[in-house]
Each structure stands twice: as structure tokens, then as C-alpha cells.
């Protein structure tokens, strides 16, 4: 995904000291208040930069996108930092041109079940619910970093319609060998069985990193933006799914 001249990115420091990238379209392209997306990265500590190409692509559709650093190696597996970033989004989105009353939670890899967990366990956030959830390239049968409980287990334990269903958009690459697409299919089926509106987009040929338009660099031992047009196109598809959840893309 190329650089976006129609999007600005500004790092801010949250009250807990963690950095958050604020991505937003230039004022001429979208009037405020903007739909707001809080986008969580995976287990790599403080890797908000990994999400920048995806965040910029989403912001270009007319969305405020907040991408915080968080550390999975913290004593609580990152729970406090993830929840602090959500509190920042709810409290400060308006200062950045966003609409804090409607926030989409999105995440890639470990960030995905963290987002879905919030929708399933509203008591964690004093009853607050996201407008929608987007989960990219993950599994939902392990404890979420935000709740400490298994999202699919929470779903199974709840009665139909409890808590009230939230729209869930899932994205998975068919070539993901780290967490295969069967995990997202299982989550889709379970959510739909409980009457949650759920969609799954499978991206042909995309691997775990490719689902967000990135590739693994063995020399850097971390992800980097891919120059492969097929990988970039996969990232654009994920961006459109997030934009669709936020209401700025219809199809």
C-alpha cells in the first residue's frame, strides 16, 4: 500500500505514557466528526508501525484511525495498556475530529480476539460496547488479552442475544500457516449460530502478514511493507473491510 498524501499521521502520548498514532484524512476530504477506529497490533511489543499502511488506507476513506503501542510481554499480557488505549479513544477521539460515540474496535493477530472479547464482555468496560468489531488473521479459542477469557467460550456460555449482538467482520488469508483460516470460519459459524451479524472475507493467497499488506523480513526479524502488488492488494481488501465496518465503504 503506497504512501497517502491525503492522510496525516501524528503520534500522541496517552496518559499512561504509551504512544498512539493518529491517522486522519486531510480536512478537505471528510468533514468531522469522523467515524473512529481503534486498531490494535499483534504480539510484537510496541509495533504500532506495523499497522501504519493499513491504518492510512482506512483513514483515506474518511475515518479517524488510532493505533496504540502495547506490550504483550507485560505482566498482565498487555491488558492494562489495551484498555487504556480504549479509554483514550473514548475520551479524546473528539479532539482529533472523530466521533467518540461510535467506535469500531479492530485488531490483527492477537489484537483481534482482544477486540472481540470487549464486545462479548461489556462488564470489562462498564457496559460500553463497540459499534462493530473487525478481526484480521487470528483465532478466537484462546484467552483474549483484554478479558483473560476465551471469546468463543464466552459466546458459548451466554444465552442467545446476551449480550446484544455486535456486527463482526472477519478477514483471513487462505495461505496463513501461522493461524489458518479455519479459525475464522469457526468463529463465524459460532457467532452466526448465536445470531450475531457476521461476515468473513477470505483473501486468496494471503499469509498471516499479507492480510494487512505486510511481509516478514528475516534480516530485520520483523514485518515491513511489501512491494508485491498482490500483498498490497490484500492489505487494501482488509482496509476496505474496516472502512465498511466504520460505514465509509458500502461494498
C-alpha distance (Angstrom), angle and dihedral (degrees) to the residues before:
residue distance angle dihedral
X1 . . .
X2 3.83 . .
X3 3.79 128.2 .
X4 3.81 113.4 -79.0
X5 3.81 117.6 -132.4
X6 3.82 87.7 -174.7
X7 3.82 93.2 60.7
X8 3.78 131.6 68.1
X9 3.80 125.6 -154.1
X10 3.79 122.3 -159.5
X11 3.81 126.0 173.3
X12 3.79 115.9 -138.0
X13 3.79 130.7 -176.9
X14 3.79 117.5 -121.3
X15 3.82 120.7 -143.8
X16 3.82 90.1 -98.5
X17 3.82 90.6 57.9
X18 3.81 96.7 -107.4
X19 3.79 119.9 131.2
X20 3.78 121.1 -118.8
X21 3.79 124.1 -167.1
X22 3.81 111.8 -138.2
X23 3.81 111.3 -154.1
X24 3.79 118.4 -173.8
X25 3.79 138.9 157.0
X26 3.78 117.9 -103.7
X27 3.83 110.7 -92.4
X28 3.79 94.3 -106.0
X29 3.80 94.0 62.8
X30 3.79 103.4 50.3
X31 3.81 132.8 17.8
X32 3.80 120.8 -135.4
X33 2.92 141.1 -74.0
X34 3.78 91.7 60.5
X35 3.79 125.9 -166.2
X36 3.80 106.8 -98.3
X37 3.80 128.5 -134.8
X38 3.79 124.4 -172.3
X39 3.81 105.7 -157.7
X40 3.82 121.1 -164.8
X41 3.81 124.7 -159.9
X42 3.82 125.4 -142.8
X43 3.81 133.6 -96.8
X44 3.80 97.2 -59.5
X45 3.82 104.3 109.4
X46 3.81 114.9 -108.6
X47 3.81 95.2 -9.6
X48 3.78 101.9 148.6
X49 3.82 87.1 134.3
X50 3.82 89.1 68.3
X51 3.80 88.9 66.0
X52 3.82 97.5 48.0
X53 3.82 99.4 97.9
X54 3.80 90.9 48.4
X55 3.81 92.8 44.0
X56 3.81 92.0 50.4
X57 3.78 91.8 50.2
X58 3.81 90.3 52.0
X59 3.80 93.4 45.0
X60 3.81 90.4 52.5
X61 3.82 88.5 66.2
X62 3.81 90.5 61.7
X63 3.80 102.9 -84.7
X64 3.80 133.8 129.9
X65 3.81 105.5 -130.9
X66 3.80 122.1 -166.8
X67 3.81 117.2 -166.0
X68 3.82 115.2 -175.3
X69 3.76 131.7 -167.6
X70 3.79 115.4 -120.1
X71 3.78 134.8 168.3
X72 3.77 122.3 -128.8
X73 3.81 88.9 -169.6
X74 3.81 92.6 64.6
X75 3.80 116.8 116.7
X76 3.81 90.4 -101.6
X77 3.83 93.6 42.8
X78 3.80 90.3 -107.3
X79 3.81 98.2 -57.2
X80 3.81 97.3 130.8
X81 3.80 93.7 46.4
X82 3.80 93.4 48.2
X83 3.79 92.2 49.1
X84 3.82 90.6 45.3
X85 3.80 90.0 55.2
X86 3.80 89.5 51.9
X87 3.79 90.1 50.7
X88 3.81 88.6 50.6
X89 3.81 90.9 51.7
X90 3.79 92.3 49.1
X91 3.80 93.2 46.4
X92 3.81 103.2 36.7
X93 3.82 108.1 26.3
X94 3.79 89.5 98.7
X95 3.80 90.9 57.8
X96 3.81 88.5 59.6
X97 3.79 95.5 46.9
X98 3.79 97.0 -93.8
X99 3.77 133.7 126.6
X100 3.82 107.2 -113.5
X101 3.81 92.0 -170.9
X102 3.83 90.9 68.3
X103 3.81 115.1 42.7
X104 3.79 126.1 165.8
X105 3.80 115.5 -150.9
X106 3.81 113.5 -145.8
X107 3.77 133.0 172.2
X108 3.76 143.6 171.5
X109 3.80 123.8 -139.7
X110 3.84 107.1 -28.9
X111 3.79 89.0 6.3
X112 3.81 91.4 64.3
X113 3.83 100.4 65.0
X114 3.80 87.5 40.6
X115 3.80 87.5 61.4
X116 3.80 95.9 43.4
X117 3.79 90.6 47.0
X118 3.80 90.6 61.8
X119 3.80 91.0 54.4
X120 3.80 91.1 50.7
X121 3.81 97.2 43.2
X122 3.84 106.9 41.2
X123 3.80 91.0 165.0
X124 3.82 86.8 74.4
X125 3.80 88.5 67.5
X126 3.82 98.8 34.3
X127 3.78 92.2 -97.0
X128 3.80 98.2 -46.4
X129 3.83 115.4 144.2
X130 3.81 130.2 -165.5
X131 3.80 118.9 -119.8
X132 3.81 88.3 -125.3
X133 3.80 140.7 -17.8
X134 3.80 128.3 -130.0
X135 3.81 118.8 -165.9
X136 3.80 119.9 -171.6
X137 3.82 125.8 -165.7
X138 3.78 100.4 -22.9
X139 3.78 147.7 112.2
X140 3.76 127.5 -117.2
X141 3.80 103.0 -160.2
X142 3.82 95.2 86.5
X143 3.82 129.3 71.4
X144 3.80 114.4 -74.6
X145 3.78 116.0 -124.8
X146 3.80 91.7 -128.9
X147 3.80 99.3 50.5
X148 3.80 107.2 19.6
X149 3.81 88.7 -131.9
X150 3.81 132.2 100.4
X151 3.83 111.8 -99.2
X152 3.79 94.9 -144.7
X153 3.79 89.4 45.9
X154 3.80 90.6 52.1
X155 3.78 89.1 49.5
X156 3.79 93.0 50.2
X157 3.80 92.2 48.3
X158 3.80 93.3 52.4
X159 3.77 124.1 81.8
X160 3.81 120.3 -117.7
X161 3.78 109.4 -68.6
X162 3.82 93.6 9.9
X163 2.95 109.2 145.6
X164 3.79 98.9 20.8
X165 3.82 109.4 -96.5
X166 3.80 119.6 -97.9
X167 3.82 121.6 -159.1
X168 3.81 110.1 -99.8
X169 3.80 124.7 -162.4
X170 3.81 116.9 -167.9
X171 3.81 126.9 -166.6
X172 3.80 126.1 -171.4
X173 3.79 136.3 166.2
X174 3.79 115.8 -127.5
X175 3.83 91.0 -138.2
X176 3.81 95.2 53.3
X177 3.82 105.1 131.2
X178 3.81 95.0 172.6
X179 3.78 95.4 59.2
X180 3.78 110.0 4.3
X181 3.81 123.4 -141.0
X182 3.81 89.9 -107.9
X183 3.82 87.1 81.1
X184 3.80 92.4 60.0
X185 3.81 91.2 43.4
X186 3.80 89.5 54.1
X187 3.81 91.0 48.9
X188 3.80 91.5 48.5
X189 3.78 92.2 50.7
X190 3.80 93.3 47.1
X191 3.80 93.5 47.6
X192 3.79 92.8 47.0
X193 3.81 90.5 48.8
X194 3.82 86.3 59.1
X195 3.82 90.1 47.7
X196 3.77 96.3 -108.1
X197 3.83 110.9 150.1
X198 3.79 101.1 -114.3
X199 3.80 135.9 171.7
X200 3.80 129.4 -173.0
X201 3.79 122.8 -160.6
X202 3.79 114.1 -168.3
X203 3.80 114.0 -161.2
X204 3.82 111.5 -148.3
X205 3.80 114.0 -124.7
X206 3.81 96.4 1.3
X207 3.80 118.0 133.2
X208 3.81 128.0 -156.4
X209 3.81 95.5 -75.1
X210 3.78 94.1 31.8
X211 3.79 91.1 64.7
X212 3.82 86.9 73.8
X213 3.81 95.9 37.1
X214 3.81 95.3 -99.2
X215 3.80 136.9 115.7
X216 3.79 133.7 -154.5
X217 3.81 116.5 -106.6
X218 3.83 108.7 -155.3
X219 3.81 92.1 -162.1
X220 3.79 93.9 52.3
X221 3.81 90.1 35.3
X222 3.79 89.6 -140.3
X223 3.77 140.7 76.4
X224 3.78 125.2 -76.7
X225 3.83 134.1 -179.1
X226 3.79 110.5 -82.6
X227 3.80 124.5 -123.6
X228 3.81 90.3 -157.7
X229 3.80 108.8 108.6
X230 3.80 91.2 -146.3
X231 3.80 91.1 56.0
X232 3.78 91.7 45.6
X233 3.79 89.5 50.8
X234 3.81 89.5 52.6
X235 3.79 89.8 53.6
X236 3.79 90.5 49.5
X237 3.81 89.5 54.1
X238 3.79 90.5 53.0
X239 3.81 89.3 48.3
X240 3.80 90.8 52.5
X241 3.80 90.1 51.5
X242 3.80 90.8 54.4
X243 3.81 90.6 45.6
X244 3.80 89.1 49.9
X245 3.81 90.0 53.2
X246 3.81 88.8 49.8
X247 3.81 91.3 49.6
X248 3.81 100.2 -115.5
X249 3.81 96.4 106.4
X250 3.79 119.7 46.8
X251 3.82 101.4 -168.8
